């Protein structure tokens, strides 16, 4: 099961620019951060099965074209060990591949060919690797924003903020792509893993480029304090303690005993 990373995102810009951004993300006052709107995932990628092993992608090439350009010696060994009781050594590749063909199902063959075709067309065989590169996380958020969206007018600028969760990582490529579409808007992201004090930081994106990026050292007071801010649990800052090894953590037992939870 994936750890969730909370992203607290603030957009800065002129009011009319922010209104256009919200209109792009949704309508009728209910914008959604659908990654597919920002960086569309090809249908063939969406429909692909699971995580594609290199040997099965290479096998897909042979099934689809009869060619073995993707077949390295290491991949041949993996295929032999995977589909044959005993790898056939010292024979032509096609003989061994034809032996493998006889033991896999038609459904598996279709899957391998799909993976190969996706690799050729998009550079990625499966949805997992495509999303990790294009979205920065394995799953589309695609839900309502958490909390009300209100454009706030401050000195010299306007902004709005929202918070949402993603699996394992903050979706950096999504904000870069969104920033390219709205180059006059500054995007500031504060993120933190649900494991307080680990995998957390802040970055800023303008015109599709990350102009600043701060990653807090795991287990430090700064990291835990930042995580509590992102998860809206600043009331636990008084319960941050440092152990003998120099790592900080939250004393949840004391917080509960003293009514801090």
N, C-alpha and C positions, 0 to 999 in steps of 0.2 A: 504494500500500500504506500502510495506516495506521501511525502511530507508536503504540507501546504505552505506556500510562500504568500504572505500578504503584501500587496502593493498599494501604497498610498500615493496617488498621482495628482499633481497640480498642474493645470494649464494656465499659462500667463499670456495675455495678448489683449488686443482691442476688443471691445464688446461685440462688434459686428463679426469679427473673426471667430470668436468663441461660439457665437450663435450659429455660424456656418459649420463649425466643427460638430456641434451637437446635432445639427440637421443631417450631416453626413452619417453620423453614428446611429441615428434613429429619427423617429417622427412622433407626432402626437404627444410630445412631452415625455416620452418613454425611451430615451436612447439606450442602446445596448452596445457593449464592447464585443461585437462578434468579430473574431479574428478573420473569418472568411470574407468579411466586408473590406477589411484593410489589406490583407494578403490572401487572395482566394486560393484555396487548395484545389488542384485539379481533381475531377471526379474519379479518374482512374487511380489516383493516389488514395483518395478516400475509400474506395472500394477494395483496395488491396488488403490482403490478410497479414496481420501480425508483423513481426520483425523478420526480414528476409536474410537468411544466412548467405554469405558470399558463394558457398558451393552450390546452393540451390539456384541462385541467380545465374551462375555460370552454366549450370545444367539447363536452365531455361533457354540460354542462347543456343545450345546444341539441339534442344527439342524444337525450337522455332526456326532455326536457320541451317542446322547441320554443321555449324562452325564451332571451333573450340578456342577462339582467340582469348577468352577469359580464363581458360583452364591452365592453372599453374600446377606444378608437381604437388604442392601442398594441398590445393583444392582437390586434385585427383585422389590423394590419400584420404582426405575427409569424406569424399563421396563413397569410396570403396568401403571404408569403415562404417559408414552410416547405412548403406543400403545392401551391402553384400555380407554374407556370413564371414567370408574370408576374402580380403582384397586380392585381385588378380594382378600379379606383378609381371613386368617384363613383356607385356603385350601392347598392341596398339591402343591408343586412347579410345578410339571409337568402339573397339570390341568391349572394353570395360564399361563404357557409357551405355552401350546397347544392353549389356547385362543388367545395369542399374535400371534401365527403362522398363524391363520386364517385371520388376518387383514394386514399382510405384503405381498408385492408382491414377485414373484419368483425371480425378479432381486435383490431385497433387500436380500433375503435368500442367493443367490449366493455370494453377497458381504460380508455378515456376516461370511459365511463359509470360504471365502478366507482370511478374517482378522484373523479368528481363526487359520487356517492352517499356516499362516505366523507367528503368535505368537508362535506356537509350534515349527516350524522349525527354525526360525531366531531370536526369542526373541522380535520381533517387528511386530505389526499388519499392519502398514501402512508405506508409504514412508516418510511421514513427520517426524515421530519420529525416524525412521531408519537414515535419513539424518542428523537430529539434533545431533545424537550421533556419527555417523560414519564420517560425513563431517564437522559438526560444523555450518552448515547453511542449509536452506531449499531448495536451488536450486544449481544445477551444474553450475559452471562457463562455462567451455567448449568452450570458444571463443578464438580468437587470443589474444596474449599478447598485451597490450597497449604500443606502443612505440617499437623502435628497440632494439634487444638484441645483446649486444656487450660484449664479454669477455674482461675484462680489467685486464692488468697485473700491479700490484702494488708491493710495497715493501714486499717481503716475501709471497705473495699470489696472486691469481687471483680471480676475481669475475664477476658476471653479475647481473643485477638488472632488475626487471620488476614491473609493477603496474597493478592491476586489482580490480574490485569491486565485493562484495558479498552482500547478503541480511542479514541485521541485525547484523551479527557477522563476525569476522575473522575466517577462517576455520582452527582452531588449529589442529584438528585430521588429516587433510589432510597433514599438514607439518610434524606432528609426523610420519605418515606412510611413507611419502616420505623420511624422514630422516633415517628411519629404512632400507630403500632400498639402501640409499647412506650414510652410517655411517661416511664416512670421510669428508663429506661436512657439513659446518656450515650454518644454515639457520637463518637469522635475519629478523624479520617482524616488520615493523612499520605500525600501522593501526589507522584509525580515522573515526568516523561516519560523515555523511554529515552535521549533526548538530554540527557546529564548537565548540570545547571545551568540548564535551561530548562523553563518550564511546570511549576513545582513549588510546593507550599505545604502548608498544614495548615488544617483547619477542624473545628469542633465543632458537633454538632447535638443539640438537646434539644427534645422535645415538638413535633417537626416544624419547628422553627425553627433556622436557622443562627445560633448565638449568638456565634461568632467565626470569622474568616476572614483568614488571612495568606497573601499571595502574595509569594514571594521575587522580587526583581529579577533578571531574566535575566543570566547571566554573572558573577554575584557569587560571592565565596567562600562566603557563607551559602547561596546556592542550590545550588552544587555539593556542599557538605557535607551539605545536607539530602537531595539526590538520592542520594548515596552511602549514607546511612543507610537510606533507603527501599528501595534495591536491595541492601542488605546487602553493600556494598563499602567499608566504612569504612577498610579497609586501604590505600585509594588516597589518603587525605587528605594524606599526606606528599608527594604528587606534584601537588598543586594549585599552579599557577603563574599569575602575572598578566602579560598582555602589555602592550605599550607603550600600547595604547588603553584600558587599565584593565579589560579583560575577563579573567576567569579561565577556565582550562581545565585538563584533566588531561594531564600529560605522560606519555602511555602509553609512548612510546619509552624514556624513562628508567626508568619502572616495570618494563618488560620487561627492560631491561639489568641492572637491579639486583635482579631476582628478585621484584619486587613484584606481578607478575601470576601 
